[in-house]
């Protein structure tokens, strides 16, 4: 029996509307999740202009409503965190341990633009009797999401659903970039450019890894104060006129014995700052482009001197069924701050306000909540 789901649907022209979608019964390897909370990030706003109708949202948590007949690892009533990078576990990259860039299922590396037609059965969600795709194959800003079983990670314990929902992308991307990608070491120094939701989780990953000097850089004083709460030991208030952060890089070198930090992370999504972390690290240091800048930029090759590593990871090299439980465990121990990251929650009807607050920098993280 189909369900009716109030859902946020991007129209492809920069606008969205709240619509009633028909959710069909799950196929053999699919489940329907009753969404209780959906995190909001800049990618959700970008998806408004992807050129076609699409159910918004790629961060979420909820309760299993229905399961397909071949689903064995989940049952109705299970709490789950949704994961947008669903691995097939059979392709070359999955076999190499790179589940986040699965060659068959990844909505980024396989299909591009945040959706892979056919991955979750397209006809499963209908709007005005026409199939509508789901952002990153899950579409979480909706009362119900029809997804593959592999998109769900069971949530044990008592973590609040809003906190669980933000693990799906922002927390995993930031934490994983520090821990899985850069492999920040105890006693090291790390610089984080941009202290939004992702940057704060890079800071947390560096702190949990034992970095002794964590330098946060931003143009927003309030965000820098928040960065201290999440683990920054030093802050630099950048000048808006310092377009490439050259002056900030000089301050970083002064704070790191004149040589530069061991690690630097770009978390601003500003193309002009794509090369900035290279200027922050020492010789043989590691620069990480976390925010996913996808356009041509010019880089002075002198910035690579000498032996510097520059890497552009996806999703913090997430292995969902390994990494999500780790993050939950760190939360349970009090090491990973998630409740404190949620600045405000919103009902679905206030989605536009949530977007506005995100774009003006008011929130570390905004979350859409459902009854």
ABEGO torsion letter per residue (X at the ends): XBBBBBBBBBAGAGBBBBBBBBBBBBBAABBBBBBABBBBBAAAAAAAAAGBBBBBEABBBBBBABBBAABAABBBGBBBBBBABBBAGABAAAAAGBAAABAAABAAAAAEGGBBBGABBAAABBBGGBBBBBBGGAGABBABBBBBAAABBBBBEABBAAAAAAAAAAAAAAAAAAAAAAGBBBGBBBBBBEABAAAAAAAAAAAAAGBABBBBBBABAAAAAAAAAAGBABBBBBBAABAAGAAAAAAAAAAAGGAEBABBBBAAGBAAAAAAAAAABBBGBBBBBAAGBBBBBBBBAAAAOBGBBBBBBBGGGBBAAAAAAAAAAAAAAGABBAAAABABBBBAAAAAAAAAAAAAGABABBBBBBX
